[in-house]
Each structure stands twice: as structure tokens, then as C-alpha cells.
């Protein structure tokens, strides 16, 4: 996990596109918010591997959002229950449950249904907010930190050179 955090710091301070970092964070959001051992998470992991998405940001955000997800489990459970017990969609859920592949997706579970719906609805918001944060971090915070005397002294130390050597490993 520490390696992933170091790689994420390297990515944030490097030339990786803010869109790639934001996509990694938002895909990690889906992985962290929903129950992990589900078919939809296999699809998300496949998308992370196939698309130009930063894997380090996906791993770190997955870990962070997994912790936060426990706080919202009751909300997602109620949302899933409301969706699954709605009269207008009962024939859709019955039809989905008859398909073997969709039965493996566990959409009949209230927590899975609620968390997937919430993750899909909030995915664009997480993407845009994380992209905004990455861009502003690079323009304001990183520039300010680089100018401080502490950072200039730290860059001159051997310790920083060792850490920077670890962080310079390609992501």
C-alpha cells in the first residue's frame, strides 16, 4: 500500500494527465463503494486495465472509499430496498434474475443494488471533483511547496534522493 501511495505522489507531481488520475480515482470510488466480490467490480477492474487509467490512484482511492463506504451502508441498503421493491420494476428484476450471468451479479441483494446505483450516479461527480483537485493541486499547492525553504533543503538531502529514486519507478 505504501508503494501505491508513493506512486500516487509521483503521479500527482509528474506529467500524467489529470483525466487519467481522476478516472483512476473515480473507478476506485466504484470499487470501494460497492461490495468487492461482485461481477460489476470485475468489469471495473477490466476497464482499469484496458483504458488509460492511473492504477495507483485507483488502488489508493479504493482503499479510502472502502473505509468511507461502511458509513453509508445503511443508506445504500435502504436505497437498494426501495429500488428492488418498487412495483413498476418488479418484472424487470424477475427477468434479470432468470438470466444466469445477471444472477451472478447479485443485483437481488439490496446492498449491492443500492451501492451500484449510488456509485453510477456519483461517478461523474467524483471524476469532475477529483480532476479539479488535481489541477488546482498542481497549479497552486505544488508550486508553493516547491518554493519553500524546507522543500529546497529536503531536495538537497540524501534521504530525499533515495525516496525520489523509489518514487521514480514507472507506474
C-alpha positions as CSV (number, residue, x, y, z in Angstrom):
1,X,0.0,0.0,0.0
2,X,2.9,2.4,0.8
3,X,4.3,1.7,-2.7
4,X,0.9,2.7,-4.2
5,X,0.9,6.0,-2.1
6,X,4.4,6.8,-3.3
7,X,3.5,6.1,-6.9
8,X,0.4,8.3,-6.5
9,X,2.5,11.1,-5.2
10,X,4.9,10.7,-8.1
11,X,1.9,10.7,-10.5
12,X,0.4,13.8,-8.9
13,X,3.7,15.6,-9.2
14,X,4.5,14.3,-12.7
15,X,3.3,14.7,-16.2
16,X,0.4,12.2,-16.0
17,X,-2.9,13.7,-17.3
18,X,-5.4,14.9,-14.7
19,X,-8.0,13.0,-16.6
20,X,-6.1,9.7,-16.1
21,X,-5.7,10.4,-12.4
22,X,-9.3,11.4,-12.0
23,X,-10.5,8.3,-13.9
24,X,-8.4,6.2,-11.6
25,X,-9.9,7.9,-8.5
26,X,-13.4,7.5,-9.8
27,X,-13.0,3.9,-10.7
28,X,-11.5,3.3,-7.3
29,X,-14.6,5.0,-5.9
30,X,-16.8,2.4,-7.6
31,X,-14.6,-0.4,-6.3
32,X,-14.6,1.0,-2.8
33,X,-18.3,1.9,-2.5
34,X,-19.7,-1.4,-3.7
35,X,-19.2,-4.9,-2.3
36,X,-15.9,-6.1,-3.8
37,X,-16.7,-9.7,-4.8
38,X,-19.3,-8.8,-7.5
39,X,-19.5,-9.1,-11.2
40,X,-19.6,-5.4,-11.8
41,X,-16.3,-4.9,-10.0
42,X,-14.7,-7.4,-12.3
43,X,-15.9,-5.2,-15.2
44,X,-14.4,-2.1,-13.4
45,X,-11.1,-3.8,-12.9
46,X,-11.1,-4.8,-16.6
47,X,-11.8,-1.2,-17.6
48,X,-8.9,0.0,-15.4
49,X,-6.6,-2.5,-17.2
50,X,-7.9,-1.7,-20.7
51,X,-8.3,2.1,-20.5
52,X,-5.6,4.7,-19.9
53,X,-6.4,5.0,-16.2
54,X,-3.8,5.5,-13.5
55,X,-3.8,2.3,-11.4
56,X,-2.1,3.8,-8.4
57,X,-4.8,6.4,-7.9
58,X,-7.4,3.6,-8.4
59,X,-5.8,1.5,-5.6
60,X,-5.4,4.3,-3.2
61,X,-8.9,5.6,-3.7
62,X,-10.3,2.1,-3.5
63,X,-8.7,1.8,0.0
64,X,-10.0,5.2,1.1
65,X,-13.5,4.8,-0.2
66,X,-13.8,1.3,1.2
67,X,-13.5,2.8,4.7
68,X,-16.0,5.5,3.9
69,X,-18.5,3.0,2.4
70,X,-19.2,1.4,5.8
71,X,-20.6,4.7,7.0
72,X,-23.1,4.8,4.1
73,X,-24.1,1.1,4.1
74,X,-27.4,1.8,5.8
75,X,-28.3,4.5,3.3
76,X,-27.3,2.2,0.3
77,X,-29.2,-0.7,1.8
78,X,-32.4,1.4,2.0
79,X,-31.9,2.7,-1.5
80,X,-31.5,-0.8,-2.8
81,X,-34.5,-2.0,-0.9
82,X,-36.6,0.9,-2.4
83,X,-35.4,0.1,-5.9
84,X,-36.0,-3.7,-5.6
85,X,-39.4,-3.5,-4.0
86,X,-40.8,-0.9,-6.4
87,X,-43.9,-2.2,-8.1
88,X,-43.0,-0.7,-11.5
89,X,-39.7,-2.5,-11.8
90,X,-40.6,-5.9,-10.3
91,X,-41.0,-7.6,-13.8
92,X,-37.5,-6.2,-14.8
93,X,-35.9,-7.7,-11.7
94,X,-37.7,-11.0,-12.2
95,X,-36.4,-11.1,-15.8
96,X,-32.9,-10.3,-14.8
97,X,-32.9,-13.0,-12.1
98,X,-33.8,-15.5,-14.8
99,X,-30.5,-14.7,-16.7
100,X,-27.6,-16.7,-15.2
101,X,-25.0,-14.1,-15.8
102,X,-27.1,-11.4,-14.1
103,X,-27.8,-13.7,-11.2
104,X,-24.1,-13.9,-10.6
105,X,-24.1,-10.0,-10.4
106,X,-26.2,-10.3,-7.1
107,X,-28.4,-7.4,-8.1
108,X,-31.1,-9.0,-6.0
109,X,-29.1,-8.0,-2.9
110,X,-30.3,-4.7,-1.5
111,X,-26.8,-3.5,-0.6
112,X,-25.3,-4.4,-4.0
113,X,-28.2,-2.7,-5.8
114,X,-28.1,0.4,-3.7
115,X,-24.3,0.8,-3.8
116,X,-24.1,0.2,-7.6
117,X,-26.9,2.8,-8.3
118,X,-25.3,5.3,-6.0
119,X,-21.8,4.7,-7.5
120,X,-23.1,5.1,-11.0
121,X,-24.9,8.3,-10.1
122,X,-22.0,9.8,-8.3
123,X,-19.2,8.6,-10.7
124,X,-19.3,11.7,-12.9
125,X,-19.3,14.0,-9.8
126,X,-16.3,12.2,-8.3
127,X,-14.5,12.3,-11.7
128,X,-15.0,16.1,-12.1
129,X,-14.2,17.0,-8.4
130,X,-11.0,14.9,-8.4
131,X,-9.9,16.4,-11.7
132,X,-10.5,19.8,-10.3
133,X,-8.5,19.0,-7.2
134,X,-5.6,17.5,-9.2
135,X,-5.4,20.6,-11.5
136,X,-5.6,23.0,-8.5
137,X,-3.0,21.0,-6.6
138,X,-0.6,21.2,-9.4
139,X,-1.1,24.9,-10.1
140,X,-1.3,26.2,-6.5
141,X,-0.1,23.8,-3.8
142,X,2.7,22.1,-5.6
143,X,4.2,25.4,-6.8
144,X,4.0,26.9,-3.3
145,X,5.6,23.8,-1.7
146,X,8.4,23.7,-4.2
147,X,9.3,27.3,-3.3
148,X,9.5,26.8,0.4
149,X,13.0,26.7,2.1
150,X,12.1,23.4,3.8
151,X,11.5,21.7,0.4
152,X,14.6,23.1,-1.1
153,X,16.6,21.8,1.9
154,X,14.8,18.5,1.7
155,X,15.6,18.1,-2.0
156,X,19.3,18.6,-1.2
157,X,19.3,15.7,1.3
158,X,20.3,12.1,0.6
159,X,17.1,10.8,2.1
160,X,15.0,12.7,-0.5
161,X,17.2,11.3,-3.3
162,X,16.6,7.8,-2.0
163,X,12.8,8.3,-1.7
164,X,12.7,10.0,-5.1
165,X,14.5,7.0,-6.6
166,X,11.8,4.8,-5.2
167,X,9.1,7.1,-6.5
168,X,10.6,7.4,-10.0
169,X,9.7,3.8,-10.7
170,X,7.3,3.8,-13.7
171,X,3.6,3.4,-12.9
